[in-house]
Structures are given as C-alpha cells and as structure tokens.
Amino acid sequence: MKQKSILVKLFHLLSTADGTVNDRELTTGKQMIKAEGIDEASFFAELELLKKRNAAVVYGECLEDMRKLDRSTQVRCLAWMSLIANADGFMDKTEWQFIYRLYYTDLHLQLDEIMKCQKELMGLKEKAFNPALSL
C-alpha cells in the first residue's frame, strides 16, 4: 500500500517540477497506475489533495517512505518516473534534476539499475493498454 501512495506523490512532484503534464506523460501515468494496481479515481483524488500541499514537505514525506522500501522497489518507482518524464520524447531539465536528486543524491541508487528496470516496465506499460500482448 505504501508503494502506491509513494507513486502518487512522485507523480505529483514530477508533474509539478516543470509545471506541465502533457498528454503522453498523463497516458504513461495511467499505464503506471493500471500496472501497479492503483485505483484511477483514488489516484486523481489524491493528486488534487497534494496540489494544496507544500512540495518540499511532500518530498520529505516521500523520501522518508521510500527509504523504508527495499532497493528493488525504490528502483521500480524511479524507473516509472523516468518513463513518465520521457513519455513526450524529452525530459525537461527540472524533471531530470528532480529524478537525479532522488535516485543519486538522496537514495544512492545506480542509474544502470533504473534503466534496466525501465526496459522491463516498458513491456508492462504496453500490456496495460494492450491486453492482446499478454496472450
């Protein structure tokens, strides 16, 4: 359950990093919530609540919660954020700074682990909206 809440917070922080969420990023976010078993209505309701909160406080809570997760789950969360940030074909500088700070500075994760997980999630992402691929 904690991982789902963390993913919502991360999506919020990422989407507010550059101030815009385009359609492709939103579509990838929807693929993430489907693949991770997050209720879509709850996801968007929590996002609305997060908009009213201080981003630094949300980041601190998120970081504290992420430190309680095992390494592979941390990597998976960051891999989703990278996929979302790259969904429009370009990762904005502020999105990159957010992801870098989290994975490298605060959690001391390795980029190659995140990239490997991204490749695995690409398959899940495609299956989330293409059930015929899982046959």
N, C-alpha and C positions, 0 to 999 in steps of 0.2 A: 504493500500500500504506500509506503514511504517513497518508493521509486516513482510511482505515478505522480504524486504531489511534486516531487523534485522536477520531473519532466515538464510539468505545467509551469512551474516557477522559472525554469531555464528558458522555456519558450517565450515567456513574458519578457524576461531580461534580454534575451536575444532580439526579440521583435522591437523592443524599445531602444536598443543600442543605436540603431541608425534612424529610428523614428518612423520607419515604414515597413509594412509587411505586404509584399506583393502576392499576387495570386498563386504563383508557383511555390513560394515559401509556405503559404497557407495550405496548399494542397499537400505538400510534404508533411506539414504538421498534422493534417488529418490522417495521412497514411501512418504516421508515427502513433497517434492515439489508437487507431484501429489495431495495429500490430502489437501494441503494448497493452491492449485491453482496457483502455481508458474510455469512460462514457463521454460521448461528444458534448452532450448538454452540460454535464458537470465541468468538463474542460473549459468551455466558454464562459460558464458562470464564474468559475474560479479566476479566469483571466480578468473579468470585469472587476472583481474584488481586488485583484493585485494592482490594477491601474490606479487605485486610490491610495496605494501604499508607497512609502519611500523606497526607491530602488536599492539603495545601499543597505537598508535593513533586510529587504527580501534577499539580496545577495548573501548577506551574512548568515541568514537562516538556511539558505540553500547550501552554502558551503559547509556549515555545521552538519547538516543532514547528509550531505554527500560523503563527508569523512567517515560516517558510520557505515557506509556501504562497502561491500567487497570491491576489490580493484576492477574485476571484470564488469561489474555493474556501473562503476564510475566511467569506465571506458565506453560502455554502451551508451550512456547518457550523453557523453561528449560527442560520440560518433553521430548520434541523432542531430545534435545541434549543428555539427559541421555539414551534414546533409541538407538541413533546412537552410542554413546560411548560403550554401552553394546552389540551392534549387533554381535560382534565377540566372545561374551561369556566372555569377560574380559575388564574391564575399566582400562586403563593404569593410573598410578599414576598422570601423568601430566594432563590427561583428567579430572580425579577426582578433582585435585587442581583447574583447570580452572572452572569447574562447581560449585564447592563449593564456590570459591571466588565470583562468580557472584550471586548465589542464596542466600548465607548466609551472606557473608560479605558486599556486595555492595547493594543488593536489599532487604535483610531481609525477605526472603520468608521461608516458612516452608517445610521441606523435605516431610512430610506426604501429603501435598497438591500436590507436584510434583509427588510423587509416585502414588497417586490416579489418576492424570491426565495421567500418563504413561499407566496405565491399560486401560483407555478409548481410548488412542491413539493406543494401540495395535490392537484394533478392526478396527480402521480406516486404520492402516498400512496394515493389512491383506486384507481389502476390496480394497485398492488402486491397488493391483495387482491380485485380485481375485474377479472380478465383480459378479460372481455367488453367493458370500456370501451375497450380498446386496439384493438378491431376497427374 
